[in-house]
Amino acid sequence: MRENRDVHSLLFIEDDDQIRLALRLALEDEGYEVREASDGATGLAAFHQSEPDLVLLDLRLPDISGFEVCRAIRAMSIVPIVMVTAETDTSDMVSGLEAGADDYVTKPVVPKELAARIRAHLRRVQLQGTVVIPTSETFGDVDLRREQGLVFKAGRELSLTKTEYNLLCEFADHPNVVLSRDQLLERVWGYDYLGDSRLVDAHVRRLRVKIEDHPDDPRIILTVRGLGYRLIPG
């Protein structure tokens, strides 16, 4: 267990020694405490032991796949997970997000860009801990209870990632309003986020799977072709 909670701790699970070393040194220069693991099993053990504030996860690991590691971490924690994937592996990016990752960076990783992503995720976690909105909102049989940070569907508690929860809250703050992908990137991922709209689409798909009766024929979060998405209250 980590003693100094004033320093943000990162867990970097990556089997390439050179990449792991280069990014660890760069992130330590940014003031982070970085713990490393070169395979999935070691990474999961390190996660249990170190309680990191954020996980960097390579999807191509030599033993347990990064997707399995991501699902295992997500099953027990809502800690931000940023996956590391090859630039051309769009399928990996989508599968990683569906496994529960919050964000992704592509190789070769630019340290300054990675540091900016990490800052945005950690800042959002801190803000969530300081804001309490005593309200409950319903959309069909979905019940958003912000005072508890919980979401229920037909009385059953849903397991949402922080990003999925933030996305639902953003839609709930603007019922019947079309929100563009750029607006959602800015408001949910952060004004200084350096990502692309595929991230929004993947998370909307994941959120629909959890809150819609028929995700392929949504009734709560609708797609407005060419513009973005809109939440229908009621």
Secondary structure, 3 states (H helix, E strand, C coil): CCCCCCCCEEEEECCCHHHHHHHHHHHHHCCCEEEEECCHHHHHHHHHHHCCCEEEEECCCCCCCHHHHHHHHHHHCCCCEEEEEECCCHHHHHHHHHCCCCEEEEECCCHHHHHHHHHHHHHHHHHHHHCCCCCEEEECCEEEECCCCEEEECCEECCCCHHHHHHHHHHHHCCCCCECHHHHHHHHHCCCCCCCCHHHHHHHHHHHHHHCCCCCCCCCEEEECCCEEEECCC
